[in-house]
Amino acid sequence: MRASRLLSILTTLQAQGHVTAPALAEQCEVSLRTIYRDIDALSAAGVPVYAERGSAGGYRLLDGYRTRLNGLSAQEAAALFLTGLPGPAADLGLGAVMAGAQNKLLAAMPAQLRAGAAQMRARFHLDAPAWFAEAEQPAHLPLVAGAVWDQRRLSMRYQSWRGEKARVVEPLGLVLKSGAWYMVGQVDGSARTYRVGRILELQVLDQRFARPEDFDLEQHWRESAQRLEAELHRTEARVRFSPMGVRMQEVFLSPYVRGAIRAEPPDRDGWVVAVMPVGSIRQAASELLRFGAEVEVLEPEALRSSMASIAGRLAEIYAAGRE
C-alpha cells in the first residue's frame, strides 16, 4: 500500500511540478504526517524532491528529473478507454482524432493490457442524454470549442428566453449536461452560462484574452448549478405523497429538491406529509401535476387553489367528450 502511495506522489510531482502537502494528503487520503514521512522516504531513496517554504510553499522535483516508473496498470489502461466519449468528441470535431489516439495507445500497449482495454470498450457505454431526449448537435459547437482552446473572443447573437441578444464573450469552457452543450463565458469580468444550441450567429474574433488563473470550470459549474436550483425553489409547500408518490419522487424531482424534503413518518395508509422547496405558484403546480392523484397540496392555499383550478378545467375538458 505504501509503495503504491509513494509512486502516486512521485508521478503527481512529475506531472504537476509544484504540489502542496495538504493536496497530496487529500489525493492519497492520508494524514499530513504520513505525507511528510513519505516525502522523507523518497528523499532517502535518492529522489531529488525539495520543499518550498512560505504561504505558497509545497514540494517539487529537481528540474530535469524524470522517473521511468510511469507504466500503466491493467485497470488504468482499461479506464483510459472508458473516458473516451465518441459522441461528444465527434460533436467537437475530434472524432477522428480520438480514434487515432486510441489506436496508437492500443498499439503501444503490451498484449495483456490490450485485452482489458478492448473489453472495457466493448462492455461499457455512456449515453449522455436524459431519457426520452435526444443529444444536441449545435452547428456552432466546433467553432466555440476552438475559441475555448485558443482563448479567442466570440461575437455572437444569442436567443435567450427574454429575446435575442448580441454579446462579445470570452469563452472559458464547455460543459455537456444531459445531452446539451453549455458554454461558460466571461462578460465584463463575470462568468455566465450560454446554451450553445441557442447561438444564432457566431464569429470568432482575432482578439485573444487572458484566462483567469483561479478559474476552475468544474467548481464553477457545480456552484452555479446549486445557485440556480436554490433560486428556482425559494419558497416551500406542505404536501401529502401517497406510497406511489414517494416512489415517483426519484423520477420527477431533482436531487436538490429530494435532498431538501423534510418528511414526517407515514400514516397507517402509507401517505407521507412533507415540506418541500418549490418555485412560483405556476412552476410548482406544473411540477406537482406530474404526480397526478398521488400528491395533495396542503399549503400554501394559493398553490392548492391553483392545483384545484387546473384539475377542474381538466375534468371539464374530458367530461365534455369529443364532438
C-alpha positions in Angstrom: 0.0 0.0 0.0 2.8 2.4 0.9 4.7 1.6 -2.3 1.7 2.5 -4.4 1.3 5.7 -2.5 4.9 6.7 -3.0 4.6 6.1 -6.7 1.4 8.2 -6.8 3.2 11.1 -5.0 6.2 10.8 -7.4 4.1 10.8 -10.6 2.0 13.6 -9.2 5.1 15.7 -8.6 6.4 14.9 -12.0 3.1 15.8 -13.7 2.2 18.9 -11.8 5.6 20.3 -10.8 4.5 22.0 -7.6 2.1 20.4 -5.1 1.3 21.3 -1.5 1.3 18.7 1.3 -2.4 19.2 2.0 -3.2 18.5 -1.7 -1.1 15.3 -1.6 -2.8 14.2 1.6 -6.3 14.7 0.1 -5.3 12.9 -3.0 -3.8 9.9 -1.2 -6.5 10.0 1.6 -3.9 10.0 4.4 -2.8 12.5 7.1 -0.3 15.3 6.6 2.1 13.5 9.0 2.0 10.4 6.6 2.8 12.7 3.6 5.8 14.2 5.5 7.1 10.7 6.2 6.6 9.6 2.6 8.5 12.7 1.3 11.4 11.9 3.7 11.3 8.3 2.4 11.5 9.5 -1.2 14.4 11.7 -0.4 16.2 8.9 1.4 15.8 6.8 -1.7 17.6 9.3 -3.8 14.7 11.1 -5.4 15.6 14.9 -5.6 12.4 16.3 -4.0 12.7 19.5 -2.1 10.4 21.7 -0.1 9.5 25.4 -0.8 8.5 27.2 2.3 6.1 30.0 2.8 2.3 30.5 2.3 2.6 29.3 -1.3 5.1 26.6 -0.5 4.9 22.9 -1.3 7.0 20.2 -2.9 8.6 19.9 -6.3 11.2 17.7 -8.1 14.6 19.0 -9.1 14.4 20.5 -12.6 15.1 17.9 -15.2 14.5 14.9 -13.0 12.2 12.3 -14.7 11.1 8.9 -13.3 10.6 5.9 -15.5 8.1 4.4 -13.1 5.1 5.5 -15.1 3.8 2.3 -16.7 0.1 1.7 -16.7 -1.6 -1.0 -14.7 -4.3 -3.1 -16.4 -7.0 -1.2 -14.6 -5.5 2.2 -15.6 -5.2 1.2 -19.2 -8.8 0.0 -19.3 -10.0 3.2 -17.6 -8.5 5.3 -20.3 -10.9 3.7 -22.8 -13.8 4.3 -20.5 -13.1 8.0 -20.7 -13.3 8.1 -24.5 -16.7 9.5 -25.4 -17.1 9.1 -29.2 -20.4 11.1 -29.4 -19.2 14.3 -27.7 -15.8 14.0 -29.4 -17.5 13.9 -32.8 -19.6 16.9 -31.8 -16.4 18.8 -31.1 -14.9 17.8 -34.4 -12.4 15.5 -32.7 -13.9 12.1 -33.5 -11.1 11.1 -35.9 -8.5 12.5 -33.5 -9.8 10.4 -30.6 -10.0 7.2 -32.7 -6.4 7.8 -33.8 -5.2 8.4 -30.3 -6.9 5.2 -29.1 -5.4 3.1 -31.9 -1.9 4.5 -31.1 -2.4 3.7 -27.4 -3.5 0.2 -28.2 -0.6 -0.4 -30.4 1.8 0.8 -27.7 0.3 -1.5 -25.0 1.6 -4.9 -24.1 -0.7 -7.7 -25.3 -2.0 -8.4 -21.8 -3.2 -4.8 -21.4 -4.8 -4.6 -24.9 -7.3 -7.3 -24.0 -8.5 -5.4 -20.9 -8.9 -2.2 -22.8 -10.9 -3.8 -25.6 -13.2 -5.5 -23.0 -13.8 -2.1 -21.3 -14.7 -0.5 -24.7 -17.0 -3.5 -25.6 -18.8 -3.8 -22.3 -19.4 -0.2 -21.1 -21.1 2.6 -22.9 -22.0 6.2 -21.8 -25.4 7.5 -23.1 -25.2 11.2 -22.1 -28.8 12.4 -22.9 -31.6 12.0 -20.5 -34.4 9.5 -21.1 -36.8 10.5 -23.9 -34.4 13.3 -25.1 -32.0 13.5 -28.0 -28.5 14.8 -27.8 -28.0 18.2 -29.3 -25.6 18.7 -32.2 -25.2 22.5 -32.3 -23.9 23.9 -35.6 -21.5 26.3 -33.9 -20.0 23.9 -31.4 -16.7 23.2 -33.2 -16.1 27.0 -33.5 -16.9 27.5 -29.8 -14.5 24.7 -28.9 -11.7 26.1 -31.0 -12.2 29.5 -29.4 -12.1 28.0 -25.9 -8.8 26.3 -26.7 -7.2 29.3 -28.4 -8.6 31.8 -25.9 -10.2 34.0 -28.6 -13.2 36.2 -28.0 -16.5 35.4 -29.6 -19.1 37.8 -31.1 -22.5 36.2 -31.1 -26.2 36.7 -31.5 -28.0 34.6 -28.8 -31.6 33.6 -28.3 -32.3 33.8 -24.5 -35.7 33.2 -23.0 -36.1 37.0 -22.8 -35.3 37.6 -26.5 -32.4 37.9 -28.9 -29.1 39.5 -27.5 -25.8 40.4 -29.0 -22.7 39.6 -26.9 -19.0 39.6 -27.1 -17.9 36.7 -24.8 -14.6 35.3 -23.6 -15.2 31.6 -23.7 -13.8 29.8 -20.6 -15.1 26.3 -21.1 -17.7 23.9 -22.4 -19.9 21.6 -20.3 -22.0 18.6 -21.6 -25.1 18.3 -19.4 -27.9 15.7 -20.2 -27.1 15.8 -23.9 -26.9 19.6 -24.2 -23.8 21.7 -24.6 -23.2 24.8 -22.5 -20.5 27.4 -22.8 -19.3 29.2 -19.7 -18.2 32.7 -21.0 -16.9 35.8 -19.3 -18.6 39.1 -19.9 -17.4 42.2 -18.2 -15.4 40.1 -15.7 -18.5 37.9 -14.8 -18.8 34.3 -15.8 -22.1 33.4 -17.4 -23.6 30.3 -18.9 -25.0 30.1 -22.5 -26.6 27.1 -24.2 -24.6 26.5 -27.4 -27.7 25.3 -29.3 -29.3 28.8 -28.8 -26.4 30.7 -30.6 -28.0 32.1 -33.8 -24.9 33.7 -35.3 -21.2 33.4 -34.3 -17.9 35.0 -35.3 -14.5 34.1 -33.8 -12.6 37.3 -33.3 -8.9 37.7 -33.7 -8.7 39.2 -30.2 -7.2 37.0 -27.6 -8.0 37.2 -23.8 -6.2 36.2 -20.6 -7.9 33.3 -18.9 -8.4 33.9 -15.1 -5.7 31.9 -13.3 -8.1 31.0 -10.5 -11.0 29.9 -12.6 -12.0 26.2 -12.1 -14.6 25.1 -14.6 -15.8 22.1 -12.6 -16.2 24.1 -9.4 -17.9 27.0 -11.2 -20.4 24.7 -12.8 -21.2 22.8 -9.6 -21.7 26.1 -7.6 -23.7 27.8 -10.3 -26.0 24.7 -10.7 -26.6 24.8 -6.9 -27.3 28.5 -7.0 -29.8 28.0 -9.9 -31.6 25.3 -8.0 -31.9 27.5 -4.9 -33.1 30.5 -6.9 -35.8 28.3 -8.7 -37.0 26.9 -5.3 -37.2 29.9 -3.0 -40.4 29.0 -1.2 -41.8 25.9 0.5 -45.0 23.9 0.2 -46.5 21.3 2.5 -47.9 18.3 0.7 -49.0 14.7 1.1 -47.5 11.9 -1.0 -49.1 8.5 -1.5 -46.8 5.5 -1.3 -46.6 5.5 -5.1 -46.0 9.3 -5.0 -43.0 8.8 -2.7 -41.5 6.3 -5.2 -42.2 8.8 -8.1 -40.1 11.5 -6.4 -36.9 9.9 -7.7 -38.2 10.4 -11.3 -40.0 13.7 -11.1 -37.9 15.7 -8.5 -34.4 17.0 -8.9 -31.7 15.8 -6.5 -31.6 19.2 -4.9 -35.4 19.1 -4.1 -35.3 15.5 -2.9 -32.4 16.3 -0.6 -34.2 19.3 0.9 -37.5 17.5 1.6 -38.5 17.2 5.3 -40.8 14.3 5.7 -42.9 13.1 8.6 -43.4 9.4 9.3 -46.0 7.7 7.1 -49.5 7.3 8.3 -51.3 4.0 8.6 -52.2 4.1 4.9 -48.6 4.9 3.9 -49.2 8.6 3.0 -46.4 10.9 3.9 -46.7 14.6 4.8 -43.6 16.6 3.7 -42.3 20.1 3.4 -40.5 20.6 0.1 -38.9 23.6 -1.7 -40.9 25.0 -4.7 -40.7 27.9 -7.0 -43.5 30.2 -8.2 -47.1 29.0 -8.0 -47.2 28.3 -11.7 -43.9 26.4 -11.7 -44.8 24.4 -8.5 -48.2 23.4 -10.0 -46.6 22.3 -13.2 -44.1 20.1 -11.3 -46.6 18.6 -8.9 -49.3 17.9 -11.5 -47.0 15.2 -12.9 -47.7 13.2 -9.8 -51.4 13.1 -10.7 -53.6 11.9 -7.8 -50.5 10.6 -5.9 -50.0 14.0 -4.2 -52.2 16.5 -2.4 -51.1 20.1 -1.7 -51.9 21.3 1.8 -50.2 24.7 1.9 -49.9 27.4 0.7 -53.5 28.0 -0.1 -52.6 29.7 -3.4 -50.9 26.6 -4.7 -53.7 24.3 -3.5 -56.3 26.6 -5.3 -54.2 26.6 -8.5 -54.0 22.8 -8.5 -57.8 22.5 -7.9 -58.5 25.0 -10.7 -56.3 23.1 -13.2 -57.8 19.8 -12.2 -61.3 21.3 -12.5 -60.6 22.5 -16.1 -59.2 19.1 -17.0 -62.3 17.4 -15.6 -64.5 19.7 -17.8 -62.5 19.0 -20.9 -62.7 15.2 -20.5 -66.3 15.2 -19.3 -67.4 17.1 -22.4 -66.1 14.4 -24.7 -65.3 14.8 -28.4 -67.7 16.2 -30.9 
